[in-house]
Amino acid sequence: MEVNEQTAIDHGLKKDEYKKICELLKRTPNITELGIFSAMWNEHCSYKSSRLHLKKLPTTGKKVIQGPGENAGVIDIEDGDAIVFKIESHNHPSFIEPYQGAATGVGGIMRDVFTMGARPIANLNSIHFGSPQNKKTKNLLRGVVHGIGGYGNCMGVPTIGGQTSFDSSYNGNILVNAMTLGLVKKNKIFYSKAAGLNKPVIYVGSKTGRDGIHGASMASASFDEKIEEKKPTVQVGDPFTEKLLLEACLELMAGDSIIAIQDMGAAGLTSSSIEMASKGNLGIEINLDKVPCRENKMTPYEIMLSESQERMLIILENGKEDQAKKIFDKWNLDFAVIGKTTNSKNIELYNKNKQVANIPVNTLVENSPMYDRKWKKTKLPKKNKIIKENFTKLKIKDVLRKILSNPNVCSKEWIWQQYDHTVMGDTIQKPGGDSGVVRVHGTNKAVAATVDSSAVYCWAHPLSGGKQVVCESWRNLISVGATPIAITNCLNFGSPENEDNMGEFVECVQGIGEASKYLNFPVVSGNVSFYNQTKEVGIKPTPSIGGVGLIKDYSKMVTMDFKEVNNLILIIGKTEGHMDQSLFSRSILDEKNGPPPEINLFNEKNNGETLLQLIKNDFVKSAHDISLGGILTAICKMCIKGNKGFEFKKPKFLMSEIEYFFSEDQGRYIVEVNPKDLKKVINILDKNSVHHDEIGEIIDKDLVLNRKTKVTIDELKSYNTNWLKKYMI
């Protein structure tokens, strides 16, 4: 096939990018080479619009073993143990084919973790759908949930937490972000850097088919009315094969034969071989006739760009091939020596005794485009003048019913009940709390994980929203008694070629960086997903933050359910009455304008660290961070979980009850303490200059707010649990 400028454009490359390819090669590429360039230079693999800004994120820390640049990040959790973790997007495939898109997203992120030698111990997800009224939303939700559960459950890895939200901006482009944590010994971590000359390059796992060709390119393009034509670019997953691949890889890793190992993810054999060669400053020679294929007459182009699932590329020590092959034969998986490392610093491909591609590795990686795109700054919106007289017309019980049954607040039990969250027997805090928690098998330690995003805040003011989502992750870990260690991020945005969308990205990343640095909560891995839009309309900016923390003694873990009648309830952190961008303003007043709540990083850090001190002293019986819906929403969830009531005793504040109950000021927690410990608790809070209010006590039943407002626990449960069940019927 003749290659020209139009062929390059059809492959998603720009005119000037094609010109640069010809200059770097000093010739016109053939079709296989063009396909390789299109895969390596697309947004999904090259990060050409984001690299410049991602470099500014804090990525190091005392507990960081491996930051960005590997298959996943690695953190130290003491005693020779480490946690490997990462979050990735599978947005476009999941909109086109929800079951397989979500399933292969889960499969891919698990491979990123076990390719580093870690056994996966927990999955989480952040999934975002269009308006519930949109005709596609229900089927997309059902398909995605079944796909996540179908793959994770078959792998025998618990899904311990997540987030689900609805917003009309996702009507034409849903988000499916999958996160995995794995456990590994610090001295048995594997990397993807090739080393040594004439070392065998090994292909293992499933056979290569024609599924997923151009999958990475499709992930770097906007949707249009021809979306159905893209179904062939969605990969098909097989969790049973992946389970075999996991066990075979871990068995091989128990020895000393592996030099480097890399998952074949986006762009398949192309990206895995080139990334290994680039990191090792070597060349790789591959004989495509040796690649196990499941379809006849596959061309070099198809073999290199296939994104068939459940495949790995390994570089072995010489003489270890037979021993390795026995392991993969035992697990009934393909094993083929397909090439060797060279000193050419080129990727050289052969097919039927002919050279079909010869490209310098640095032209694909170091010389890939990097753009400093134009972007627009977002001004902080002016505060709304909310007419407080309107509040007197509202009945708190009616407001509470609407907020607790709001799709973004209501119980997501219908979703997480379909995930196996207790397999492996180490889950000690299930979905539905602030963070999922898994015990480190055979020890007293536990690892907490959470995933959060707040698109509304990021849309109103990206810099504030970026800070807020990191702080939300921090608070969710602290609320269960975990010391936060590090984060992974999945940055979901519209087109980087649109100055507004690019501005949202730049300022969200800036906010994430500022908060991460201040909280000593570094970013160790992640993923950027651009072009989340239909035609010219982008989604709301949605950075998902996956946070991981350590509980040294899991007997000190905290849950959010109210424990004992007569215990007192404190609010840690100051309530100022910020209503703009709150769920109350948007859903009750239909007011979509105004700034998000202010983020005070000093207070976030101080309040969180002080709460951890209280937890370590056994003064905290239950805790829950205050976020979407404000104080009253958080209290109701604690009542529902603990099947206990609460009587509100109005503290002194200069605002209406509505503002106190539903404002979304940041840095706050609800804490349950025993009356006998109150004096000691207040001493610690005062010593650390932490603002606190005592607002009431736990009672046997009913939520009592004032003489006019009393709600039974059964009513609260019905408000909170019925919406999603009824919607999915």
Residue pairs with C-beta under 8 A, 6 or more apart in sequence:
1 7
1 31
3 28
3 29
3 30
3 31
3 34
4 28
5 15
5 18
7 31
7 34
8 15
8 17
8 18
8 21
8 34
8 38
9 15
9 18
11 34
11 35
11 37
11 38
11 217
12 38
12 42
12 217
12 220
12 221
13 21
13 34
13 37
13 38
13 41
17 41
17 369
20 367
20 369
21 29
21 34
21 37
21 363
22 28
22 29
24 360
24 363
24 367
25 33
25 359
25 363
29 37
29 359
30 356
30 357
31 301
32 299
32 300
32 301
32 304
32 349
32 356
32 357
33 357
33 358
33 359
35 270
35 301
35 304
35 305
36 270
36 274
36 304
36 305
36 347
36 357
36 359
36 364
37 359
37 364
38 217
39 45
39 216
39 217
39 266
39 267
39 270
39 271
39 304
39 305
40 46
40 267
40 270
40 271
40 274
40 364
40 365
40 368
41 48
41 364
41 368
41 369
42 216
42 217
42 219
42 220
43 49
43 50
43 219
43 220
43 496
43 528
43 530
43 531
44 216
44 217
44 219
44 220
44 266
44 267
44 529
45 216
45 266
45 267
45 271
46 368
46 369
47 54
47 528
48 368
48 369
48 370
48 371
49 371
49 373
49 496
49 502
49 505
49 530
50 491
50 496
50 505
50 509
50 528
50 530
51 370
52 370
52 371
52 372
53 505
53 506
53 509
53 510
54 68
54 509
54 526
54 528
56 509
56 510
56 513
57 68
57 509
57 512
57 513
57 516
57 522
57 523
58 513
58 516
58 517
58 522
58 523
59 67
59 68
59 522
59 523
59 524
60 67
60 522
61 485
61 486
61 520
61 522
62 76
63 75
63 76
63 77
63 485
63 486
64 73
64 74
64 75
64 76
64 486
64 522
64 524
65 74
65 75
65 76
65 82
65 186
65 189
66 72
66 73
66 74
66 116
66 189
66 191
66 524
67 73
67 522
67 523
67 524
67 525
68 523
68 524
68 525
68 526
70 116
70 191
70 192
70 525
71 86
71 112
71 113
71 115
71 116
71 192
71 262
71 263
72 84
72 85
72 86
72 112
72 113
72 116
72 118
72 180
72 182
72 488
72 525
73 84
73 85
73 86
73 486
73 488
73 523
73 524
73 525
74 82
74 83
74 84
74 116
74 184
74 189
74 524
75 82
75 83
75 85
75 485
75 486
75 524
75 548
76 82
76 186
77 83
77 440
77 445
77 447
77 485
77 550
78 445
78 550
78 552
79 443
79 445
80 185
80 186
80 187
81 183
81 184
81 185
81 186
81 440
81 443
81 445
82 118
82 183
82 184
82 185
82 186
82 189
83 118
83 181
83 182
83 183
83 184
83 447
83 548
84 113
84 116
84 117
84 118
84 181
84 182
84 183
84 184
84 189
85 113
85 179
85 180
85 181
85 182
85 449
85 488
85 524
85 525
85 546
85 548
86 109
86 112
86 113
86 179
86 180
86 488
86 525
86 526
86 527
86 546
87 109
87 124
87 126
87 177
87 178
87 179
87 451
87 488
87 489
87 490
87 525
87 526
87 527
87 544
87 546
88 105
88 108
88 109
88 112
88 177
88 178
88 179
88 490
88 527
89 105
89 175
89 176
89 177
89 219
89 490
89 492
89 527
89 529
90 101
90 102
90 104
90 105
90 108
90 176
90 177
90 178
91 173
91 174
91 175
91 176
91 177
91 219
91 492
91 529
91 532
92 101
92 173
92 218
92 219
92 221
92 223
92 230
93 100
93 101
93 104
93 105
93 215
93 218
93 219
93 233
93 234
93 235
94 101
94 102
94 105
94 140
94 143
94 144
94 147
94 174
94 176
95 101
95 140
95 172
95 173
95 174
95 223
95 227
96 227
96 228
96 230
96 231
96 233
96 234
97 143
97 231
97 234
98 139
98 140
98 142
98 143
98 144
98 147
98 174
99 143
99 144
99 146
99 147
99 150
100 147
100 234
100 235
100 236
100 237
101 144
101 147
101 176
101 234
102 127
102 143
102 144
102 145
102 146
102 147
102 148
102 151
102 176
102 178
103 147
103 148
103 150
103 151
103 237
103 239
104 151
104 234
104 235
104 236
104 237
104 309
105 147
105 148
105 176
105 177
105 178
106 123
106 125
106 147
106 148
106 151
106 152
106 155
106 178
106 180
106 237
107 151
107 155
107 237
107 239
107 242
107 309
107 310
108 178
108 263
108 265
108 309
109 123
109 178
109 179
109 180
110 120
110 123
110 155
110 157
110 180
110 242
110 246
111 242
111 245
111 263
111 265
111 310
111 312
112 180
112 263
112 265
113 120
113 180
113 181
113 182
114 120
114 182
114 246
114 249
114 250
115 190
115 192
115 249
115 261
115 262
115 263
115 312
116 182
116 184
116 189
116 190
116 191
117 184
117 188
117 189
117 190
117 250
117 253
118 182
118 183
118 184
118 189
119 182
119 183
119 184
119 246
119 250
120 155
120 157
120 180
120 181
120 182
120 246
121 157
121 158
121 181
121 182
121 183
121 424
121 426
121 438
121 441
121 447
122 157
122 158
122 159
122 160
122 180
122 181
122 427
122 436
122 438
122 447
122 449
123 148
123 152
123 157
123 158
123 159
123 160
123 178
123 179
123 180
123 181
123 419
124 159
124 160
124 161
124 162
124 178
124 179
124 180
124 181
124 436
124 449
124 450
124 451
124 546
125 148
125 159
125 162
125 163
125 176
125 177
125 178
125 179
125 451
126 162
126 163
126 175
126 177
126 179
126 451
126 452
126 453
126 490
126 544
126 546
127 141
127 144
127 145
127 148
127 162
127 163
127 164
127 165
127 174
127 175
127 176
127 177
128 164
128 165
128 166
128 167
128 170
128 174
128 175
128 453
128 455
128 492
128 539
128 542
129 137
129 140
129 141
129 144
129 164
129 165
129 166
129 170
129 174
130 136
130 137
130 140
130 166
130 167
130 168
130 169
130 170
130 171
130 172
130 174
131 137
131 166
131 167
131 168
131 171
132 138
132 166
132 407
132 727
134 168
134 171
136 171
137 166
137 171
138 727
138 728
140 174
141 164
141 728
142 728
144 174
144 176
145 415
145 418
146 418
148 159
148 176
148 178
148 419
149 159
149 418
149 419
149 420
150 239
151 237
151 239
151 242
152 158
152 159
152 239
152 419
152 420
153 419
153 420
153 423
154 239
154 240
154 243
155 239
155 242
155 243
155 246
156 243
156 420
156 423
156 424
157 180
157 423
157 424
158 419
158 420
158 421
158 422
158 423
158 424
158 426
158 427
158 438
159 416
159 419
159 420
159 421
159 431
160 421
160 427
160 429
160 430
160 431
160 436
160 437
160 438
160 449
161 431
161 433
161 435
161 436
161 449
161 450
161 451
162 412
162 415
162 416
162 431
162 451
163 451
163 452
163 453
163 544
164 412
164 415
165 407
165 408
165 453
165 455
166 407
166 408
167 455
167 456
167 540
169 455
169 459
169 537
169 538
169 539
169 540
170 539
171 534
172 223
172 533
172 534
172 535
172 537
173 223
173 532
173 533
173 534
173 539
175 492
175 529
175 532
175 539
175 542
175 544
177 451
177 490
177 492
177 527
177 544
179 449
179 451
179 488
179 490
179 546
181 438
181 447
181 449
181 548
183 440
183 441
188 253
190 253
190 258
190 260
190 261
191 260
191 279
192 260
192 261
192 262
192 275
192 276
192 279
193 260
193 276
193 279
193 280
194 259
194 260
194 276
194 277
194 279
194 280
194 282
194 284
194 315
194 341
195 259
195 260
195 280
195 282
195 315
195 341
196 259
196 315
196 317
196 341
197 282
197 341
197 342
197 343
198 318
198 340
198 341
198 342
199 259
199 315
199 316
199 317
199 318
199 340
199 341
200 315
200 316
200 318
200 321
200 337
200 339
200 340
201 273
201 284
201 285
201 286
201 313
201 314
201 315
201 337
201 338
201 339
201 340
201 341
202 313
202 314
202 315
202 316
202 321
202 324
202 335
202 336
202 337
202 338
203 269
203 290
203 291
203 292
203 311
203 312
203 313
203 334
203 335
203 336
203 338
204 245
204 248
204 249
204 311
204 312
204 313
204 314
204 328
204 333
204 334
204 335
204 336
205 241
205 245
205 264
205 310
205 311
205 312
205 333
205 334
206 238
206 241
206 245
206 294
206 308
206 309
206 310
206 311
206 333
206 334
207 292
207 293
207 294
207 308
207 334
208 268
208 269
208 291
208 292
208 293
208 294
208 298
208 303
208 306
208 308
208 311
209 293
209 294
209 295
209 306
209 308
210 232
210 295
210 298
210 302
210 306
211 232
211 234
211 235
211 236
211 306
211 307
211 308
212 233
212 234
212 235
212 268
212 306
212 307
212 308
212 309
213 232
213 233
213 302
213 305
213 306
213 307
214 233
214 305
215 233
215 234
215 235
215 266
215 267
215 307
216 266
216 267
216 271
216 307
218 230
218 233
219 266
219 529
219 531
220 530
220 531
221 531
222 495
222 531
222 533
222 534
222 535
222 536
223 533
223 534
223 535
224 534
224 535
235 307
235 308
235 309
236 308
236 309
237 309
237 310
238 309
238 310
241 309
241 310
241 333
242 309
242 310
244 331
244 332
244 333
245 310
245 312
245 331
245 333
247 331
248 327
248 328
248 330
248 331
248 333
249 261
249 312
251 327
251 331
252 258
252 314
252 324
252 327
252 328
253 261
255 320
255 323
256 317
257 316
257 317
257 320
257 323
257 324
258 314
258 315
258 316
258 317
259 315
259 316
259 317
260 276
260 279
260 280
260 314
260 315
261 312
261 313
261 314
261 315
262 272
262 275
262 276
262 312
262 313
262 314
263 272
263 311
263 312
264 271
264 272
264 307
264 308
264 311
264 312
264 313
265 271
265 272
265 307
266 307
267 305
267 307
268 304
268 305
268 306
268 307
268 308
268 311
269 286
269 291
269 303
269 304
269 306
269 311
269 313
270 304
270 305
272 312
272 313
273 284
273 286
273 313
273 339
273 347
274 284
274 347
274 361
274 364
274 365
275 365
276 284
276 313
276 315
277 283
277 284
277 341
277 345
277 347
277 361
278 361
278 362
278 364
278 365
278 366
280 341
281 345
282 341
282 342
282 343
282 345
282 361
283 341
283 342
283 343
283 344
283 345
283 346
283 347
283 348
283 361
284 339
284 340
284 341
284 342
284 347
284 348
284 361
285 339
285 340
285 341
285 342
285 344
285 348
285 350
286 338
286 339
286 347
286 348
286 349
286 350
287 338
287 339
287 350
287 351
288 300
288 303
288 304
288 338
288 349
288 350
288 351
288 356
289 350
289 351
289 352
290 336
290 337
290 338
290 339
291 303
291 336
291 338
292 334
292 336
293 303
294 308
298 306
300 349
300 351
300 356
300 357
304 349
304 357
314 324
315 341
316 324
321 337
324 335
325 335
328 334
328 335
329 335
342 348
345 360
345 361
345 362
346 358
346 359
346 360
346 361
347 357
347 358
347 359
347 361
347 364
348 355
348 357
348 358
349 355
349 356
349 357
349 358
350 356
371 496
373 496
373 497
373 499
373 502
374 499
374 502
375 499
375 502
375 503
375 505
375 506
376 499
376 500
376 502
376 503
377 503
377 507
378 461
378 462
378 463
378 503
378 504
378 507
380 461
380 464
380 595
381 460
381 461
381 580
381 593
381 594
381 595
382 594
382 595
383 580
383 594
383 595
384 579
384 580
384 585
384 591
384 593
384 594
386 579
386 585
386 589
386 591
388 656
388 659
390 589
391 656
391 658
391 659
394 588
394 658
395 709
396 632
396 657
396 658
396 661
396 705
396 708
396 709
397 709
397 711
399 584
399 588
399 658
399 662
400 632
400 633
400 636
400 711
400 716
400 719
401 719
402 587
402 588
403 409
403 583
403 584
403 587
403 588
403 629
403 632
403 633
403 662
404 410
404 629
404 633
404 636
404 716
404 719
404 720
405 719
405 720
405 722
405 723
406 583
406 587
406 629
406 723
407 723
407 724
407 727
408 583
408 628
409 583
409 628
409 629
409 633
409 720
410 720
410 721
410 722
410 723
410 724
411 432
411 720
411 721
411 724
412 431
412 432
412 724
413 432
413 721
413 724
414 724
414 725
414 728
415 724
416 430
416 431
416 432
419 431
421 427
421 430
421 431
421 436
422 430
424 438
424 441
426 438
426 439
426 440
426 441
427 436
427 437
427 438
427 439
428 437
428 438
428 439
428 446
428 554
428 557
429 435
429 436
429 437
429 448
429 480
429 557
429 559
430 436
432 641
433 480
433 559
433 560
433 641
434 450
434 475
434 476
434 477
434 479
434 480
434 560
434 623
434 624
434 625
435 448
435 449
435 450
435 476
435 477
435 479
435 480
435 482
435 547
435 549
436 448
436 449
436 450
437 446
437 447
437 448
437 449
437 480
437 482
437 551
437 554
437 557
438 446
438 447
438 449
439 445
439 446
439 554
440 446
440 447
444 552
444 553
444 554
444 555
445 550
445 551
445 552
445 553
445 554
446 482
446 550
446 551
446 554
446 557
447 482
447 548
447 549
447 550
447 551
448 477
448 480
448 481
448 482
448 548
448 549
448 550
448 551
449 546
449 547
449 548
449 549
450 473
450 476
450 477
450 546
450 547
451 473
451 544
451 545
451 546
451 547
452 469
452 472
452 473
452 476
452 544
452 545
452 547
453 469
453 542
453 543
453 544
453 545
454 465
454 468
454 469
454 472
454 596
454 628
455 465
455 539
455 540
455 541
455 542
456 465
456 540
456 581
456 586
456 596
457 464
457 465
457 468
457 469
457 581
457 596
457 597
458 465
458 466
458 468
458 469
458 504
458 508
458 540
458 541
458 542
458 543
459 465
459 504
459 540
459 541
460 580
460 581
460 593
460 594
460 595
460 596
461 595
461 596
462 503
462 504
462 505
462 506
462 507
462 508
462 511
462 541
463 507
463 508
463 510
463 511
464 511
464 595
464 596
464 597
464 598
464 599
465 508
465 511
465 541
465 543
465 596
466 507
466 508
466 509
466 510
466 511
466 512
466 513
466 514
466 515
466 543
467 511
467 512
467 514
467 515
467 599
467 601
468 511
468 515
468 596
468 597
468 599
468 666
469 512
469 543
469 544
469 545
470 487
470 511
470 512
470 515
470 516
470 519
470 521
470 545
471 515
471 519
471 599
471 601
471 604
471 666
471 667
472 545
472 625
472 627
473 484
473 487
473 521
473 545
473 546
473 547
474 484
474 515
474 519
474 521
474 547
474 604
474 608
475 604
475 608
475 625
475 627
475 667
475 669
476 547
476 625
477 483
477 484
477 547
477 548
477 549
478 484
478 549
478 608
478 611
478 612
478 625
478 669
479 558
479 560
479 611
479 623
479 624
479 625
479 669
480 551
480 557
480 558
480 559
480 623
481 551
481 556
481 557
481 558
481 612
481 615
481 616
481 620
481 623
482 549
482 550
482 551
483 549
483 550
483 551
483 552
483 612
484 519
484 521
484 547
484 548
484 549
484 608
485 521
485 548
485 549
485 550
486 521
486 522
486 523
486 524
486 547
486 548
487 516
487 521
487 522
487 523
487 524
487 545
487 546
487 547
487 548
488 523
488 524
488 525
488 526
488 545
488 546
488 548
489 512
489 523
489 526
489 527
489 543
489 544
489 545
489 546
490 526
490 527
490 529
490 543
490 544
490 546
491 505
491 508
491 509
491 526
491 527
491 528
491 529
491 543
491 544
492 529
492 532
492 539
492 541
492 542
492 543
492 544
493 501
493 504
493 505
493 508
493 528
493 529
493 530
493 532
493 538
493 539
493 541
493 542
494 501
494 504
494 530
494 531
494 532
494 533
494 537
494 538
494 539
494 541
495 501
495 502
495 530
495 531
495 533
495 538
496 502
496 505
496 530
496 531
498 536
498 538
500 538
501 533
501 538
501 541
504 541
505 530
505 541
508 541
508 543
509 543
512 523
512 543
512 545
513 523
514 601
515 521
515 599
515 601
515 604
516 522
516 523
518 601
518 602
518 604
518 605
519 601
519 604
519 605
519 608
521 547
532 538
532 539
532 542
533 539
551 557
556 615
556 616
556 618
558 615
558 620
558 621
558 622
558 623
559 622
559 641
560 622
560 623
560 624
560 637
560 638
560 641
561 622
561 638
561 641
561 642
561 643
561 644
562 622
562 638
562 639
562 641
562 642
562 644
562 646
562 672
562 698
563 621
563 622
563 642
563 644
563 672
563 698
564 621
564 672
564 674
564 698
565 644
565 698
565 699
565 700
566 675
566 697
566 698
567 621
567 672
567 673
567 674
567 675
567 697
567 698
568 672
568 673
568 674
568 675
568 678
568 694
568 696
568 697
568 698
569 635
569 646
569 670
569 671
569 672
569 694
569 695
569 696
569 697
569 698
570 670
570 671
570 673
570 681
570 692
570 693
570 694
570 695
571 626
571 631
571 668
571 669
571 670
571 671
571 692
571 693
571 695
572 607
572 610
572 611
572 668
572 669
572 670
572 671
572 685
572 690
572 691
572 692
573 603
573 607
573 626
573 665
573 666
573 667
573 668
573 669
573 690
573 691
573 692
574 603
574 665
574 667
574 668
574 691
575 631
575 653
575 655
575 660
575 663
575 665
575 668
575 693
576 663
576 665
577 653
577 655
577 659
577 660
577 663
577 665
578 597
578 598
578 663
578 664
578 665
579 585
579 594
579 659
579 662
579 663
579 664
580 591
580 593
580 594
580 595
580 596
580 597
581 594
581 595
581 596
581 597
581 664
582 597
582 629
582 630
582 662
582 663
582 664
583 628
583 629
583 630
583 633
583 662
583 664
584 629
584 630
584 658
584 662
584 663
585 591
585 594
586 592
597 663
597 664
597 665
597 666
598 665
598 666
599 666
599 667
600 666
600 667
603 667
604 666
604 667
606 688
606 689
606 690
607 667
607 668
607 669
607 690
609 688
610 684
610 685
610 688
610 690
611 620
611 623
611 669
611 671
613 684
613 688
614 620
614 671
614 681
614 684
614 685
615 623
617 680
617 684
619 673
619 674
619 677
619 680
619 681
619 684
620 671
620 672
620 673
621 672
621 673
621 674
622 638
622 642
622 671
622 672
623 669
623 670
623 671
623 672
624 634
624 637
624 638
624 669
624 670
625 634
625 668
625 669
625 670
626 634
626 664
626 665
626 668
626 669
626 670
627 634
627 664
628 664
629 662
629 664
630 661
630 662
630 663
630 664
631 660
631 661
631 662
631 663
631 668
631 670
631 695
632 661
632 662
632 705
633 662
634 670
635 646
635 670
635 703
636 703
636 716
636 719
636 720
637 720
638 646
638 670
638 672
639 645
639 646
639 703
639 713
639 716
640 713
640 716
640 717
640 720
642 698
643 713
644 698
644 699
644 700
644 701
644 713
645 698
645 699
645 700
645 701
645 702
645 703
645 704
645 713
646 696
646 697
646 698
646 699
646 703
646 704
647 696
647 697
647 699
647 704
648 695
648 696
648 704
648 705
648 706
649 694
649 695
649 696
649 697
650 657
650 695
650 706
651 693
651 694
651 695
653 660
653 693
655 663
657 705
657 706
661 705
671 681
672 698
673 681
678 694
682 692
685 692
701 712
701 713
702 710
702 711
702 712
702 713
703 710
703 711
703 712
703 713
703 716
704 710
705 711
